[in-house]
Amino acid sequence: MKWSRISFRKRMLIIMTLSGLVELLILVAAGFVYVKHSQEKEMGEKALGVASFLAKSPYVQSVISNSDTKHQQRFRDLTTMIGAAFIVIGDKQGIRLIHPIDERLGLPMKGGDNIRALTNGEAYISFAQGSLGHSVRGKTAVFDDDGNIIGVVSVGYLIDRLQDRVEPFLAFLLAMALLVVIANAIISNYVSRRFQRAILGFEPEEIGRLYVELDVTMSTLKEGILGIDARGNLRSINKSACDILGINKEKSLNKPLSKVIPDSDLSVVLETGETDTDIDIFLNNKRLIANRSPIVVDGVVVGAVSSFRLRDEINVLSEQLSQTKAYAEMLRSQTHEHRNKLNSISGMVQMGELEAVQKLIGQETAHYQSLIEFLRETIREPLIAGMLLGKTERARELGLELSVEEGSRLETLPERINPSDVVTIIGNLIDNAFDATMSAIGEKDFIQSSRREIEVSVSDYGSEIILEVSDQGVGLPRDISGEQLLEKGISTKASQNRGVGLHLVNQLTLKYFGQLEMSDNKEFGTRMTVYLPKEEQR
């Protein structure tokens, strides 16, 4: 069975149990070795103490001096009394005079560890294999009254007997180790359950796969995304965010966001715990539209994430939509107007009024020709001229009159000003003028014809391009301030999806470091003026 097929909880249980068992076995072995060594050392010191005591005894000195072997039982009783394995006394040549076994009396002492005592007169502990087995021994030299070495006393304890004393302790350690392993298994099972619950029941392989999928997904998003932890450190950022902000991912991760992007105030979300939608921010000299949201786990804010795009990209999309809408309205207005004219012409032809037909066609041709010629001479940007022509037709369809001031003039725009931006600005201002005028008409069944007029002025004299639209409508609202009117979603109209036009006009004006002025006309309506510098402002 493959390891990956075992659940994460069982893997943790096996690993923790086996690791605990190995650790305990190491501790048991170390404890056993330590106890055994301590026992051997203790017995060796005890044997050396007894040997030193006997070496100083006149009785032992007499036994060695007289080579007396008659007192074996006395030393055997002493051996039993102190729990030793043997007491052996030898003369200067290492010949046994006292030994637990009679048959071995008069034979040389075994072990090869008598030299230090018989030659140097030392007292020491040694480990050697004797005739009775492997033992720990206390050896000391025996001196006569003149200080001469006359023999050696050896007291020993068999290693096997010491091991028999340690084995019960080893059994106790193994039993305790087994109990600890069982307890560790129970605790490991509980901890592994809690841990897997904390990672939502995912297996390690699934977490790795999800991480790779998330990383690939974030890398393919055109929108920039970055996230911080509770301490404000940058924990994640995708490729688009790095490209937009011009930062290096490897050098920025796990560092405070305030150091990576000093202008960022994303940490405020950690304190407030509130979500921000479509806010304007300025980071690393880039104007952005951002959404920010806190990361909440068990009711605690543990981080924050922000997604953003360049505001220019949003403006481009809005401009494209606005242009498409303008073209659609122009075509619809022209189609509707031409259909009415064609119906009229068809009826007059059927009635035989050919002169009236020629007159109507001439009037229409002259009207369009004069308007087109005027716009061609006045407005040098075809995109803007076409938009004004379309808006004029739209005004006629609504029963309004849109006129371009005679003194208007617009030369080719500087390279820094995009004609489509100007189209968006004028188009939205004209649409607002249409709405304001129609609202005024709706409030009264009859309205003066002069109040149906909407005037547009375009000029580029001096260092600024001036765009102005005035109407005779309901005027500026009294319950909403000018700053509020420029906010996205704020509108005097009750219908949804409004409040975008003025916001977009203001954003494009700020893009070119221009100025938007809103004022009331002398009698009725509103005058909206936009100033766009021709030269780039620093």
Secondary structure in CASP SS format (residue, H / E / C, confidence):
PFRMAT SS
TARGET T0000
AUTHOR 0000-0000-0000
METHOD secondary structure of the structure
MODEL  1
M C 1.00
K C 1.00
W H 1.00
S H 1.00
R H 1.00
I C 1.00
S C 1.00
F H 1.00
R H 1.00
K H 1.00
R H 1.00
M H 1.00
L H 1.00
I H 1.00
I H 1.00
M H 1.00
T H 1.00
L H 1.00
S H 1.00
G H 1.00
L H 1.00
V H 1.00
E H 1.00
L H 1.00
L H 1.00
I H 1.00
L H 1.00
V H 1.00
A H 1.00
A H 1.00
G H 1.00
F H 1.00
V H 1.00
Y H 1.00
V H 1.00
K H 1.00
H H 1.00
S H 1.00
Q H 1.00
E H 1.00
K H 1.00
E H 1.00
M H 1.00
G H 1.00
E H 1.00
K H 1.00
A H 1.00
L H 1.00
G H 1.00
V H 1.00
A H 1.00
S H 1.00
F H 1.00
L H 1.00
A H 1.00
K C 1.00
S C 1.00
P H 1.00
Y H 1.00
V H 1.00
Q H 1.00
S H 1.00
V H 1.00
I H 1.00
S H 1.00
N C 1.00
S C 1.00
D C 1.00
T C 1.00
K C 1.00
H C 1.00
Q H 1.00
Q H 1.00
R H 1.00
F H 1.00
R H 1.00
D H 1.00
L H 1.00
T H 1.00
T H 1.00
M H 1.00
I H 1.00
G C 1.00
A C 1.00
A C 1.00
F E 1.00
I E 1.00
V E 1.00
I E 1.00
G E 1.00
D E 1.00
K C 1.00
Q C 1.00
G C 1.00
I E 1.00
R E 1.00
L E 1.00
I E 1.00
H C 1.00
P C 1.00
I C 1.00
D H 1.00
E H 1.00
R H 1.00
L C 1.00
G C 1.00
L C 1.00
P E 1.00
M C 1.00
K C 1.00
G C 1.00
G C 1.00
D C 1.00
N C 1.00
I H 1.00
R H 1.00
A H 1.00
L H 1.00
T H 1.00
N H 1.00
G C 1.00
E C 1.00
A E 1.00
Y E 1.00
I E 1.00
S E 1.00
F E 1.00
A E 1.00
Q E 1.00
G E 1.00
S C 1.00
L C 1.00
G E 1.00
H E 1.00
S E 1.00
V E 1.00
R E 1.00
G E 1.00
K E 1.00
T E 1.00
A E 1.00
V E 1.00
F E 1.00
D C 1.00
D C 1.00
D C 1.00
G C 1.00
N C 1.00
I E 1.00
I E 1.00
G E 1.00
V E 1.00
V E 1.00
S E 1.00
V E 1.00
G E 1.00
Y E 1.00
L E 1.00
I H 1.00
D H 1.00
R H 1.00
L H 1.00
Q H 1.00
D H 1.00
R H 1.00
V H 1.00
E H 1.00
P H 1.00
F H 1.00
L H 1.00
A H 1.00
F H 1.00
L H 1.00
L H 1.00
A H 1.00
M H 1.00
A H 1.00
L H 1.00
L H 1.00
V H 1.00
V H 1.00
I H 1.00
A H 1.00
N H 1.00
A H 1.00
I H 1.00
I H 1.00
S H 1.00
N H 1.00
Y H 1.00
V H 1.00
S H 1.00
R H 1.00
R H 1.00
F H 1.00
Q H 1.00
R H 1.00
A H 1.00
I C 1.00
L C 1.00
G C 1.00
F C 1.00
E C 1.00
P H 1.00
E H 1.00
E H 1.00
I H 1.00
G H 1.00
R H 1.00
L H 1.00
Y H 1.00
V H 1.00
E H 1.00
L H 1.00
D H 1.00
V H 1.00
T H 1.00
M H 1.00
S H 1.00
T H 1.00
L C 1.00
K C 1.00
E C 1.00
G E 1.00
I E 1.00
L E 1.00
G E 1.00
I E 1.00
D E 1.00
A C 1.00
R C 1.00
G C 1.00
N E 1.00
L E 1.00
R E 1.00
S E 1.00
I E 1.00
N C 1.00
K H 1.00
S H 1.00
A H 1.00
C H 1.00
D H 1.00
I H 1.00
L H 1.00
G C 1.00
I C 1.00
N C 1.00
K H 1.00
E H 1.00
K H 1.00
S H 1.00
L C 1.00
N C 1.00
K C 1.00
P E 1.00
L H 1.00
S H 1.00
K H 1.00
V H 1.00
I C 1.00
P C 1.00
D C 1.00
S C 1.00
D C 1.00
L C 1.00
S H 1.00
V H 1.00
V H 1.00
L H 1.00
E H 1.00
T H 1.00
G C 1.00
E C 1.00
T C 1.00
D E 1.00
T E 1.00
D E 1.00
I E 1.00
D E 1.00
I E 1.00
F E 1.00
L E 1.00
N C 1.00
N C 1.00
K E 1.00
R E 1.00
L E 1.00
I E 1.00
A E 1.00
N E 1.00
R E 1.00
S E 1.00
P E 1.00
I E 1.00
V E 1.00
V E 1.00
D C 1.00
G C 1.00
V E 1.00
V E 1.00
V E 1.00
G E 1.00
A E 1.00
V E 1.00
S E 1.00
S E 1.00
F E 1.00
R E 1.00
L E 1.00
R H 1.00
D H 1.00
E H 1.00
I H 1.00
N H 1.00
V H 1.00
L H 1.00
S H 1.00
E H 1.00
Q H 1.00
L H 1.00
S H 1.00
Q H 1.00
T H 1.00
K H 1.00
A H 1.00
Y H 1.00
A H 1.00
E H 1.00
M H 1.00
L H 1.00
R H 1.00
S H 1.00
Q H 1.00
T H 1.00
H H 1.00
E H 1.00
H H 1.00
R H 1.00
N H 1.00
K H 1.00
L H 1.00
N H 1.00
S H 1.00
I H 1.00
S H 1.00
G H 1.00
M H 1.00
V H 1.00
Q H 1.00
M H 1.00
G C 1.00
E C 1.00
L H 1.00
E H 1.00
A H 1.00
V H 1.00
Q H 1.00
K H 1.00
L H 1.00
I H 1.00
G H 1.00
Q H 1.00
E H 1.00
T H 1.00
A H 1.00
H H 1.00
Y H 1.00
Q H 1.00
S H 1.00
L H 1.00
I H 1.00
E H 1.00
F H 1.00
L H 1.00
R H 1.00
E H 1.00
T H 1.00
I E 1.00
R C 1.00
E C 1.00
P H 1.00
L H 1.00
I H 1.00
A H 1.00
G H 1.00
M H 1.00
L H 1.00
L H 1.00
G H 1.00
K H 1.00
T H 1.00
E H 1.00
R H 1.00
A H 1.00
R H 1.00
E H 1.00
L H 1.00
G C 1.00
L C 1.00
E E 1.00
L E 1.00
S E 1.00
V E 1.00
E C 1.00
E C 1.00
G C 1.00
S C 1.00
R C 1.00
L E 1.00
E C 1.00
T C 1.00
L C 1.00
P C 1.00
E C 1.00
R C 1.00
I C 1.00
N C 1.00
P H 1.00
S H 1.00
D H 1.00
V H 1.00
V H 1.00
T H 1.00
I H 1.00
I H 1.00
G H 1.00
N H 1.00
L H 1.00
I H 1.00
D H 1.00
N H 1.00
A H 1.00
F H 1.00
D H 1.00
A H 1.00
T H 1.00
M H 1.00
S H 1.00
A H 1.00
I H 1.00
G H 1.00
E H 1.00
K C 1.00
D C 1.00
F C 1.00
I C 1.00
Q C 1.00
S H 1.00
S H 1.00
R H 1.00
R H 1.00
E E 1.00
I E 1.00
E E 1.00
V E 1.00
S E 1.00
V E 1.00
S E 1.00
D C 1.00
Y C 1.00
G C 1.00
S C 1.00
E E 1.00
I E 1.00
I E 1.00
L E 1.00
E E 1.00
V E 1.00
S E 1.00
D C 1.00
Q C 1.00
G C 1.00
V C 1.00
G C 1.00
L C 1.00
P C 1.00
R C 1.00
D C 1.00
I C 1.00
S C 1.00
G H 1.00
E H 1.00
Q H 1.00
L H 1.00
L C 1.00
E C 1.00
K C 1.00
G C 1.00
I C 1.00
S C 1.00
T C 1.00
K C 1.00
A C 1.00
S C 1.00
Q C 1.00
N C 1.00
R C 1.00
G C 1.00
V C 1.00
G H 1.00
L H 1.00
H H 1.00
L H 1.00
V H 1.00
N H 1.00
Q H 1.00
L H 1.00
T H 1.00
L H 1.00
K H 1.00
Y C 1.00
F C 1.00
G C 1.00
Q E 1.00
L E 1.00
E E 1.00
M E 1.00
S E 1.00
D E 1.00
N C 1.00
K C 1.00
E C 1.00
F C 1.00
G C 1.00
T E 1.00
R E 1.00
M E 1.00
T E 1.00
V E 1.00
Y E 1.00
L E 1.00
P E 1.00
K C 1.00
E C 1.00
E C 1.00
Q C 1.00
R C 1.00
END
